[in-house]
Amino acid sequence: MTLKQPLGQLYAGLGIAVAVLFVASLFAGKVWVPWSAFTDRADPRWPIIFDLRLPRAILGVAVGAALGASGAAMQGYTRNPLASPDVLGVSSMASLFAVLTLYFNLAEASAWVLPTAAMLGAMTGVVLLLVLAGATSSIVTFILAGAILQIITAAGVSLALSLAPNPWAVQEIVSWIHGALADRSIDEVRFALPFILTGLVLLMTQTRTFDALTLGDIGARSLGIDVNRSRLFLVVGVGLAVGASTAVTGMIGFVGLVTPHLLRPFVASRPGALILPSAIGGAAIVLAADILVRVIPTATEVKLNVAMAAIGGPFFLALLIRLRRRIA
């Protein structure tokens, strides 16, 4: 059996999972919506479906795809299994830039200020990570570089919270820390989708590069790969995808770390072949987690980032233990 055959089966399985979860997300919630509400515009639940839950589901697919593909791209480019936007501070840097626009009231000047700042923050995070750790650095060095970015962003956000001029600013900053898909409208979808799609396309054009980089920078150059150009595509692609996602939902963690590791065995560990499955798989994971936080019987809805941390934290610990055993 060739690689294309299991890849086709993988795409089909993931696509079906996303489709089922997308439909389920329109029905699921504190109040489950019957099928009759979908066809009757006079039904008071019709706006709940199409004004609230449909944009939420679309954003779940888009944000999950952005984070999953960005994590796979970062792991492929750096040849490091712990590289992901959230673990290594890229998402946090995007959140910090967004928080600064809220703190200084810059977001009120234009609707584009906060999203643009988030994308610039994500790009800055990728650049700083590559500069601090280097593309061929060890796992330990990469973790330390990510820890530095996390410390910087955590300090910046904490300072903004401490010096926030009013309770509204505090609430907005907290909402960025605890990312969620709740209360999003079609306006957020219209803004984020073009940037996320552009970022995903840029990352997909580098699949051959990620495969070649398994031979190292010298080996990739011998195959005609322009490593510097690929680095630029990675920075812009991850910056657009992660930045636009963070701009509309806040920071959602662990999707970029968990998804590539779950799907890597199905693509024969080929970094380039992992980008598209990770995008589809990330969409499925975010949709599933978002449905879970809605149906849990709690007084208020659990933030999506909290749920992802509860899932991703133990996974990250297990991954570290496995890597330690491999090194030993």
C-alpha positions in Angstrom: 0.0 0.0 0.0 1.4 3.4 -1.0 1.5 6.4 1.2 -1.2 8.1 -0.9 -3.7 5.4 0.0 -3.6 5.8 3.7 -3.4 9.6 3.3 -6.7 9.5 1.4 -8.3 7.4 4.1 -6.9 9.7 6.7 -8.3 12.8 4.9 -11.7 11.1 4.5 -11.9 10.0 8.2 -10.8 13.5 9.5 -13.2 15.2 7.0 -16.1 13.1 8.2 -15.2 13.8 11.8 -15.2 17.6 11.2 -18.5 17.5 9.3 -20.2 15.5 12.1 -18.8 17.7 14.8 -19.7 20.9 12.8 -23.3 19.8 12.6 -23.3 18.7 16.3 -22.0 22.1 17.3 -25.2 23.7 15.8 -27.4 21.5 18.0 -25.4 21.3 21.2 -25.4 23.7 24.1 -27.0 24.4 27.4 -30.2 24.4 25.3 -30.3 21.6 22.7 -31.9 22.8 19.5 -34.3 20.5 17.6 -34.3 20.0 13.9 -37.5 21.9 13.5 -35.8 25.1 14.6 -33.5 25.0 11.5 -36.4 25.3 9.1 -38.7 27.7 10.8 -37.5 31.3 10.8 -40.3 32.2 13.2 -38.9 29.9 15.8 -37.2 32.0 18.5 -34.3 29.5 18.5 -33.5 30.2 14.8 -31.3 33.3 15.6 -29.4 31.2 18.2 -28.4 28.8 15.5 -27.5 31.1 12.7 -26.4 34.3 14.6 -24.5 32.6 17.4 -23.7 28.9 16.9 -23.0 29.0 13.1 -20.3 31.7 13.4 -18.9 29.9 16.4 -18.7 26.6 14.5 -17.0 28.2 11.5 -14.5 29.9 13.8 -13.9 26.6 15.5 -12.9 25.0 12.2 -10.8 28.0 11.1 -9.0 28.5 14.4 -8.4 24.7 14.9 -7.0 24.4 11.4 -4.7 27.5 11.9 -3.3 26.2 15.2 -2.9 22.6 14.0 -1.2 23.4 10.8 1.0 26.1 12.5 2.1 23.5 15.1 3.0 20.9 12.4 4.8 23.6 10.4 6.9 24.7 13.3 7.8 21.2 14.3 8.7 20.3 10.7 10.8 23.4 10.2 12.7 23.2 13.5 12.8 19.4 13.6 11.7 19.7 17.2 8.7 17.8 18.6 7.9 20.4 21.2 7.5 23.3 18.8 4.1 24.8 18.7 2.6 28.3 18.8 1.2 28.1 22.4 3.9 26.1 24.2 6.7 28.3 22.8 5.2 31.7 23.4 4.0 32.6 19.9 0.3 32.7 20.8 1.2 34.5 24.1 3.1 37.2 22.2 0.1 37.7 19.9 -2.1 38.0 23.0 0.3 40.5 24.6 0.3 42.7 21.5 -3.6 42.6 21.5 -3.7 43.3 25.3 -1.4 46.4 24.8 -3.9 47.9 22.3 -6.7 47.4 24.9 -4.6 48.9 27.7 -3.6 52.0 25.7 -7.2 52.3 24.2 -5.7 52.0 20.7 -8.3 49.4 19.7 -11.0 52.1 19.8 -9.3 54.0 16.9 -10.1 51.4 14.3 -11.4 47.8 14.2 -8.2 46.8 12.5 -5.8 47.9 15.2 -6.2 45.0 17.6 -6.2 42.2 14.9 -3.2 43.8 13.2 -1.3 44.0 16.5 -2.1 40.3 17.2 -0.7 39.2 13.9 2.4 41.4 14.3 2.8 39.9 17.8 2.6 36.3 16.4 5.2 37.1 13.8 7.4 38.7 16.4 7.1 35.6 18.5 8.2 33.3 15.7 11.2 35.5 14.8 12.3 35.8 18.4 12.0 32.1 18.9 14.1 31.3 15.9 16.7 33.9 16.9 16.9 32.7 20.5 16.9 29.0 19.8 18.1 28.7 16.2 16.6 26.4 13.6 18.9 23.5 14.4 19.0 23.8 18.2 18.4 21.0 20.7 15.1 20.3 22.5 16.4 21.8 25.7 17.4 25.0 24.0 14.1 25.3 22.3 12.2 24.8 25.6 14.3 27.5 27.2 13.7 29.9 24.4 10.0 29.3 24.6 10.1 29.7 28.4 11.8 33.1 27.9 9.0 34.3 25.6 6.4 32.9 28.0 8.0 34.8 30.9 8.2 38.0 28.9 4.6 37.9 27.8 3.2 36.8 31.2 5.0 39.7 32.8 3.7 42.1 30.2 0.1 40.9 30.6 0.3 40.9 34.4 1.7 44.5 34.3 -1.2 45.5 32.1 -3.7 43.9 34.5 -2.1 45.6 37.5 -2.1 49.1 35.9 -5.4 48.8 34.0 -7.2 52.1 34.0 -10.7 50.7 34.5 -12.6 47.5 35.1 -13.6 47.2 31.5 -10.0 47.0 30.4 -9.4 44.4 33.1 -12.3 42.3 31.8 -11.1 42.6 28.2 -7.6 41.6 29.1 -8.8 38.5 31.1 -10.9 37.5 28.1 -7.8 37.4 26.0 -6.0 35.2 28.5 -8.9 32.8 28.6 -9.6 32.3 24.9 -13.1 31.2 23.9 -15.4 30.9 20.9 -18.5 32.1 22.8 -20.4 35.3 21.7 -18.6 35.6 18.4 -20.5 36.9 15.4 -20.2 36.7 11.6 -18.1 39.9 11.7 -15.3 38.0 13.4 -15.6 35.3 10.8 -15.4 37.7 7.9 -12.3 39.3 9.4 -10.3 36.2 10.5 -11.0 33.8 7.6 -9.1 35.6 4.8 -5.9 35.9 7.0 -6.1 32.4 8.3 -6.6 31.0 4.8 -3.7 33.0 3.5 -1.5 31.8 6.3 -2.5 28.2 5.7 -1.8 28.5 2.0 1.7 29.9 2.7 2.4 27.0 5.0 1.1 24.4 2.6 3.5 25.7 -0.1 6.4 24.6 2.1 5.6 20.9 2.5 8.6 19.9 0.3 10.8 22.2 2.4 9.8 20.5 5.6 10.5 17.1 4.2 13.9 18.2 2.9 14.8 19.8 6.2 14.9 16.3 7.8 18.3 16.1 6.1 19.4 19.3 7.9 20.0 22.8 6.4 22.9 21.7 4.3 21.0 18.7 2.9 18.0 20.8 2.1 20.1 23.4 0.3 21.7 20.6 -1.8 18.2 19.7 -2.9 17.6 23.3 -4.1 15.6 24.5 -1.1 16.0 28.2 -0.3 16.0 28.0 3.5 15.9 31.7 4.1 12.8 32.1 1.9 11.2 29.1 3.7 11.9 30.9 7.0 10.1 34.0 5.7 7.1 31.9 4.6 7.0 30.2 8.0 7.1 33.5 9.9 4.4 35.2 7.8 2.2 32.0 7.5 2.3 31.3 11.2 1.9 35.0 12.0 -1.2 35.4 9.9 -2.8 32.2 11.0 -2.1 32.3 14.7 -2.4 36.1 14.9 -5.8 36.2 13.2 -7.0 33.3 15.4 -5.9 35.0 18.6 -7.4 38.3 17.5 -10.9 36.9 17.4 -10.8 34.2 20.1 -8.0 35.0 22.4 -5.3 32.4 23.2 -6.3 28.8 22.8 -3.5 26.4 23.8 -2.1 23.0 23.1 -3.9 22.4 19.7 -0.7 23.0 17.8 1.2 20.6 20.1 -1.2 17.7 20.4 -2.6 17.5 16.9 0.6 16.8 15.0 1.7 14.1 17.5 -1.6 12.3 17.2 -1.5 12.2 13.4 2.3 11.8 12.8 2.1 7.9 12.8 -0.4 8.0 9.9 1.9 10.0 7.6 5.0 7.9 8.1 6.5 10.7 10.1 6.8 12.9 7.0 6.7 16.6 8.2 5.4 17.9 4.9 2.6 15.4 4.7 1.5 16.3 8.2 0.5 19.9 7.5 -2.9 19.3 5.9 -4.0 16.4 8.3 -3.0 18.6 11.2 -5.2 21.4 9.9 -8.2 19.1 9.6 -7.4 17.3 12.9 -7.0 20.7 14.7 -10.5 21.7 13.5 -11.9 18.5 14.8 -10.2 18.9 18.2 -11.4 22.5 18.7 -14.9 21.7 17.6 -15.0 18.7 20.0 -13.6 20.7 22.9 -16.0 23.6 22.2 -19.0 21.2 22.3 -17.7 19.7 25.5 -17.5 23.1 27.3 -21.0 23.9 26.3 -22.6 20.7 27.5 -20.8 20.4 30.8 -23.4 21.2 33.5 -21.8 24.2 35.1 -23.3 27.6 36.1 -21.2 29.4 33.6 -19.5 28.1 30.5 -15.9 26.9 31.0 -13.5 28.8 28.8 -12.2 26.9 25.9 -8.5 27.6 26.7 -9.0 26.1 30.2 -10.5 23.0 28.7 -7.6 22.6 26.2 -5.1 23.1 29.0 -6.8 20.3 31.0 -6.4 18.0 28.0 -3.0 19.2 26.7 -1.3 19.5 30.1 -1.2 15.7 30.8 -0.3 15.1 27.1 2.6 17.5 27.3 3.8 15.8 30.5 3.6 12.3 28.8 5.5 13.7 25.8 8.3 15.1 28.0 8.6 11.8 29.9 8.8 9.8 26.6 11.5 12.2 25.2 13.5 11.9 28.4 13.5 8.2 28.2 14.5 8.3 24.6 17.5 10.6 25.4 18.5 8.5 28.4 
